[in-house]
Amino acid sequence: MRYRIKHTTTYQYQEKVSLSQNQARLIPQQDEYQRCISCQISVEPPPDYLTDYRDYFGNQVSVFEVPTLHDKMVVTAISEVEVLSRPQQGLFDQQLPWEAVRDRLRAPFDPSSLLAAEYCLPTQFTKANEDIRQYALQSFTPGRPMLGACEDLMARIFNEFQFDAGFSTINTPVSEVFAHKRGVCQDFSHFALACIRSLGLAARYVSGYIETLPPPGQPKLEGADATHAWFSVYMPGLGWQDFDPTNNLVPGSQHVTLASGRDFADITPLKGVMFGGGSHTLAVAVDMNRLD
């Protein structure tokens, strides 16, 4: 499946900004299941430089500086991406118990497991308490295969939590999300990470896009798509396996990955520092359209 994605971020400032320096993680990842054919990032007002580098987690980061006095900044990323089908047949027949995965991560035996082990540690956005750990153990019962337990946890979050765009902010702790069982894809992903890491397993946060389709007979509205988030768990011998608790599905050809890290703070799509500006408003519009 091939897609053309247009991601536009608009900052409107109350006062003039004299200088801003920014990082953008808006270039889709490239791996065995996804190919970034092209990606162009433009900034208005024009930056005095725009360059790329790869961060610690392997994500491509665009760095730019806007030295012009401005009260509005628009960053647009236009990408063409090909997503290949991931083999699903037999995936959940893997019988490695989750306790065996945990034990291997406690004593990594190869470079892949060693790199994955750091994703067992809690972060600012994925701090678990005992109630969260007990919630996780309802899916991770003794001897249960690792991937089956993750699929069960994903389904429980989907069925027991309510999507509520007005409930949380980026600073809402997962304990509060759990107490009210409300939130958005970012909250559900952070909560799943807290559950899985509380058991000594490796999981990472993934940002990207998911294709949305309009109701039958209605046109797709421009800018109606949005960024998305899900989680991924490490399986020895299989690598990283993705799960989308917001939609209760294993990501496939309708998901496009931007970046992955320990939590949202590692892979914020656009962040920076500025001189001046006062308060500001932020608007994000995404268009994701099939090319074939």
C-alpha positions, -999 to +999 in steps of 0.1 A: +000+000+000+013+034-009+003+067+007+009+104+003+009+121+037+007+159+043+013+169+079+009+206+087+017+222+121+008+258+127+020+279+156+003+312+161+020+335+187+005+363+207+037+383+204+065+384+179+092+357+181+127+369+173+144+335+171+133+299+173+153+266+171+134+234+165+136+197+161+111+177+139+105+140+138+084+140+107+103+118+083+087+082+082+109+053+093+124+030+068+127-007+076+118-041+061+081-034+062+080+003+053+098+023+026+100+061+027+100+070-010+103+107-005+099+133+022+100+171+019+099+195+049+092+232+044+091+260+070+075+294+068+091+318+075+121+302+058+148+289+081+184+299+078+193+262+078+176+228+077+196+196+083+190+160+094+206+136+118+196+103+135+189+103+172+199+077+198+168+056+190+175+056+152+148+081+142+156+107+116+154+143+131+152+175+111+168+205+128+161+241+118+164+277+130+141+306+121+159+339+128+132+362+112+108+382+134+075+364+131+041+358+149+033+326+130+052+295+120+040+268+097+059+235+093+047+212+065+060+176+058+049+159+026+058+122+024+053+093+001+054+060+019+050+023+009+038+000+036+044-038+030+023-065+045+036-081+077+033-118+080+005-125+106-001-162+100+013-182+129+025-151+148+003-158+178+012-194+178+046-185+193+046-204+226+074-187+244+060-178+279+062-142+290+083-152+320+109-167+297+111-134+278+114-115+311+142-138+322+161-134+289+159-096+292+173-098+328+204-114+313+207-104+277+224-129+256+228-112+222+231-076+209+193-074+201+182-083+236+208-060+251+195-030+232+159-040+240+166-043+278+166-005+283+130-005+273+122-024+304+128+007+326+100+031+336+100+067+324+083+099+334+052+090+314+051+053+322+054+050+360+034+021+373+019+015+407+009-018+423-027-014+410-014-011+374+009-041+379-020-062+391-041-051+361-013-063+338-011-096+356-047-104+347-035-107+311+000-121+319-011-152+337+015-179+346+029-196+316+009-176+291+026-171+257+040-136+254+022-124+223-011-138+234-008-119+267-001-087+249-030-092+225-053-098+256-040-066+273-046-046+241-082-059+239-089-051+275-077-015+272-099-011+241-130-025+258-126-010+292-112+024+285-132+052+268-117+075+241-121+111+254-102+138+236-110+163+263-099+143+294-061+145+294-031+165+286+005+154+279+011+157+317-017+135+329-001+106+347-010+070+337-024+064+373-051+090+366-058+076+332-062+042+348-084+055+376-108+071+352-103+047+323-104+076+298-079+092+274-066+092+239-042+070+219-012+086+236-026+077+271-036+042+261-001+036+248+016+050+278-006+029+301+002-003+282+039+005+285+035+010+322+017-024+325+043-043+304+074-027+320+060-033+355+066-070+347+102-066+336+093-068+298+105-045+271+081-022+253+084+010+233+062+039+223+055+043+185+042+074+168+028+076+133-004+077+113-034+055+107-055+056+076-091+068+083-119+064+058-150+086+056-185+071+059-198+055+027-209+080+001-192+110+019-160+127+007-129+127+028-124+160+045-091+178+040-070+178+072-093+154+090-067+127+097-045+129+127-012+116+142-015+083+161+003+063+187+006+026+197+030+003+215+055-023+205+069-053+225+102-071+221+102-108+214+135-128+212+138-142+177+110-121+163+120-086+172+095-058+178+058-066+175+032-038+173-002-035+191-028-007+187-050-006+218-070+024+206-084+002+177-077-033+191-057-045+162-022-055+152-009-027+130-006-036+093-007-018+060-029+010+073-003+022+098+027+043+089+055+046+115+072+080+121+094+072+151+098+051+182+113+057+217+108+051+254+077+074+255+062+105+238+090+128+252+116+110+231+098+114+198+077+145+200+068+153+163+079+190+167+095+208+196+119+237+202+128+268+220+120+305+211+127+340+222+095+360+227+061+349+215+041+349+248+013+325+247+005+306+215-020+283+199-012+250+180-031+235+151-022+202+134-038+190+102-030+156+085-040+143+052-033+106+045-043+094+010-039+061-008-019+063-041-028+027-052 
